[in-house]
Structure formats: structure tokens, C-alpha cells
Amino acid sequence: MASPHKRPNFLIVVADDLGFSDTGPYGSEIATPVLDRLAADGTLFTDFHTAPACSPTRAMLMSGTDNHIAGIGAMWEQMRGFPEIYQDKPGYEGYLNYRVAALPEVLQDAGYLTLMSGKWHLGMKKEVAPCARGFDKSFVYLAGAGNHYAKEPQLDKGIPRLPMLCGDGLYMAGDQFLDRQVDLPPDFYSSKSFVDEMLGFLKGRSVEESQQPFFGYLAFTAPHWPLQAPKETISKYSGFYDDGPDALRLRRLKALVQRGLVPSDAEAAPVQRSLKAWDDMPFLDKNWADMTPDEQAKSSRLMEIYAAMVDEMDQHLGRVVSYLESSGELDNTFILFMSDNGAEGALLEALPILNGRSLAEVIEQHYDNSMANLGEANSFGWYGPQWASAATAPSRAFKGYTTEGGIRCPCIVRYPPLVTLPSNVSHAFTTVMDIMPTLLDIAQVTPPVSPFRARTIVPMRGKSWAAHLANLDTETPHNADQDCTNWELFGCRAVRQGPWKAVFMYPPKGSGEWELYNLDNDPGEIHDMAMVEANRLKQLMLQYEAYVQDAGVFDGYLAVQQARAKKK
């Protein structure tokens, strides 16, 4: 093994609910010069896949295995509302469980300095927080969503203090909980402050720590709702979206085709509407031409704010890259940037009703969503399904779906020792479970086996990208003829082998029947081949059933729907 200072550093950067084409390398109009540079010097993935939502993806990232095994078989927000349904089901603990060896634990044991700043979303208590799962230093927000300025309007005392509406008790530094109103800086803004903390960890390394390689995990909460950004950055995008989401969708598709990231003959899926029960800004579901001028202005302003959040994230990531360059560590640092799922077209985590009142009622009482105030700390906006569809096209739907729009995400890797320029685009199928095996392979760290830290663990399921990064043209992480990858969340299922993908979604999201698509010919999942390729579909369904048994999948969707109906 190489001497300690020659071993590679790692920086994993995760954006929250970022769409496939929301950054410059993927054809966006949003200014992301830092990501442009990383992509130009690195590898850009076009067929990288996550889970359909935030925390399941993070469970796979941190474990190298399936989220149903790692403890997030369903989202904590859902399990919290219906504990009787998920009680005592292995893999549904609601936190990163101890059946897996967490990536920072493994790298910590291998001599790495492990650092985290940002969103955790893998456990709300100290015993399952980053400080307990292998991070030497951490500054984290435990929940899945929160005010980007950490300035929560005061809610009625009778309303539950759900994380999406109140961040008290959810910030931690190391093993200590922070008082949001006292311990956070007065100029707190999520993207800025998470980078401030990460830079503090890196710049504050002791002489001994500076001899260690580091693993940094920088997990932004941007551009997840509520849409909030500094006014000066929002103003940069004034007028950019005045022609509406359909026009943006066409521009993004054209840019993707020009860059060779999407086939020129790709047929784009129709725009996916949100489910009415989820959408409390109903005008966002209207066709652009059917909106009033005021509604169009408000919708385009929300997209301007979203763009500003992506811009701010890139700006602050640039401070980390600049530091690594000035310290001489940049080219020895494996940098990976990704989104945790597809663009958010609905208020997914906001489904629970608060003491009989909808989230919209709570927002109306305590927040100011007037046109002039959108983007401020006391506003609570989201941009709806049509803007999300612009970011996921040509794929179908968005976050919360097991169609490609929910699980195909941007991913950029920069690591000069393995880059194969100038051919730096990978069209190989990859998943978030592959990241942990890749890092361990590059670091020459033996994969964890039982017993690990005196506990029994499961093996990783992902595949290393090391050989693929060294030779994009001939090496692929997954065998298209043998490897199957499966998904399940919110009553949505999918299984993929090579270009073939079977999808099942309960109504109203889907037909309630298994569908089959060839993604090579039909990336928008428009033309169902289930009748034509009945035997192939049957084989994929058998693969999915084997996965259910192997991974301990419990599809609680119908039980939750029935429980919701009883509560009404």
C-alpha cells in the first residue's frame, strides 16, 4: 500500500432533488462553472441510478447495498405516521441500521479522516447520527427538509413540530445537538454554511490529521423545497423562464442531444401531472397557456429561485475545489457529484396531515408566499410538476416514481489518475450502490466482512467503477446479460436487466399492471412491450420476486392507503 500521504482523498457531494439537466454539463442554462470544470476534467455519467427518494438513496450510498436491507425500506416520514404497519420488520428501522458496515466506518478503520457537513436523513437520534456511524467530525441537519435560512416562523403550539416545518433539535455538531437560534451563525444559508463547516474541517486539520487521507461527505439540502435563495442571485435569472416549462423542456432536450447525452431520436415522455392531493399550489398543474398572467409570473419566479439555489450550490462548492487546488490536494482527490433522486414534482415528504390540517393551511397561516416575498426565509415555495418534467425529460415522471424520471440522475466524477480523456462520457448502467465498492477499490481497502466491529453485517451489492473509469469503452461495471437491479418505494416497483426494464405502479401513478420497456429504443418509457415480449416480462417478474424474498421487501403501500382512509 502507498504511503499515507499518497493515498487518495475522497469528496462525495450530493445535491438534493436536482434534476437530470439542471447543471451546465447536462445542458442547463443555470450557471454552474465549477461543475462544468469537474465534468470537463472527469467523467460524466448518463445512466446513473438512485432510489426514487432522498433517504433510501443515502442508505445505499452509505452501505453499498439495497435500502431495504440497510434500514430505509420506506421513508422515515411515512413509517413515522404508521408505526404499526412497519413495526418489527427488518430493514424498516427508519435509520441506517447496524446490519451494514457504513462507508465512513470502513474508511475510518482504514486510517481515513472522515468528515461530513450537510443533510443526513438516516436517523434522528444521537445513537444513529453521523457521530455514531464513523464520522470523526460532522456538522449535520438530521432531517430530510428544512428552511435554508434556519429561521422558522413560529407555529401554533398544538401543531406537531415536523422537520419540514421546524428545524429545532435537528442540527448537530459532532455528538452535540445545537440550539438553532443560538448556535447557528446569523447569516446562515444552507449551501454557504455547509461549505463553511467542511472548509473549517479541512483547514483546521492538525499536523497528524494532515498526514491522513480524508473522506469528505458534503450533502447539500439545495435545491430541495422550500425554494429560498439570496435576492441578488435570483435576479440573475430574471426573465429566463417567462416562456414557461414546455419551452424550457424543449431547450434542455436540444442541449442534451447536442452534447450526445440523449439519442437524437429520443421520444420524450408526456409531462407528468402531480397528484391533486399532494399539490397545494393548484395553478402549478395548469398548462402554461391556461394560467393567468399573475400565475405565470409566480410560476416563473419559483423557477428563478430554484435556478438561484443551484447557482449558489455551485458557487460554494467552488470554494472547496479552490481550497483543494491551493493545498495541492485536488488531483489526488476523487470527487463525485450526484443528485439523490429525480427532480421534485410534488411535495412528497409533506403528505402527512398535521392535526387534521393540510400543509397548505399551515403555510398560509405562518408563511408569506406573496410574489414580492418568494425566496425569503419566511416563504415556502415549490415549483410543481411541469418544471420538474423539464429537468427530467426525455424520461417519464420525477421523484417518487420508479420510472427513469425518478431514478436516473446526474453524476460526475473527477479523478485524474483514472480519467480517460477526451472520451469522458459514460453511457454504462451504474447505481448509487456502486459508489462504496468503487471508493474501497481505489483506496485499496478490503471490503468489510463479518464480524465487523463485533457485529454481523451483510455484503455490499454494488460493483466497482475503477476499471470502467480507466477504460470507458471496454469495461462495464454491470453485466447486461446477468445482473438485475430492482427498486421498490411508495408502491412503485421496477426491475432492470440490460436495456429491458419492467415497471409496476399502483393507480393513480400507474396502471396497476406490470409494464415493459426497452430503454435503448424508448428512454421515455412510452411504448409498453408487455404483450409483445411476454416471456421476457415474465422472467423479469420472477427476478423481482426473488429480490423481494432476498432483500426482505415489504410493500406496505396498500396498508398505508387503507390506514389513511380510516383516519379521514
Secondary structure, 3 states (H helix, E strand, C coil): CCCHHHCCEEEEEEECCCCCCCCHHHCCCCCCHHHHHHHHCCEEEEEEECCCCHHHHHHHHHHCCCHHHHCCCCCHHHHHHCHHHHCCCCCCCCCCCCCCCCHHHHHHHCCCEEEEEEECCCCCCHHHCHHHCCCCEEEEECCCCCCCCCCCCCCCCCCCCCCCCCCCCCEEECCEECCHHHHCCCCCCHHHHHHHHHHHHHHCCCHHHHCCCEEEEEECCCCCCCCECCHHHHHCCCCCCCCHHHHHHHHHHHHHHHCCCCCCCCCCCCCCCCCHHHCCCHHHHCCHHHCCHHHHHHHHHHHHHHHHHHHHHHHHHHHHHHHHHHCCCHHHEEEEEEECCCCCCCCHHHCCCECCECHHHHHHHHCCCCCCCCECCCCCCCCHHHHHHHHHCCCCCCCCCCCHHHHEEEEEEECHHHCCCCCCEECCCEEHHHHHHHHHHHHCCCCCCCCECCECCCCCCCCCCHHHHHCCCCCCCCCCCCCCEEEEECCEEEEEECCEEEEEECCCCCCCCCEEEECCCCCCCCCCCCCCCHHHHHHHHHHHHHHHHHHCCCCCHHHHHHHHHHHC
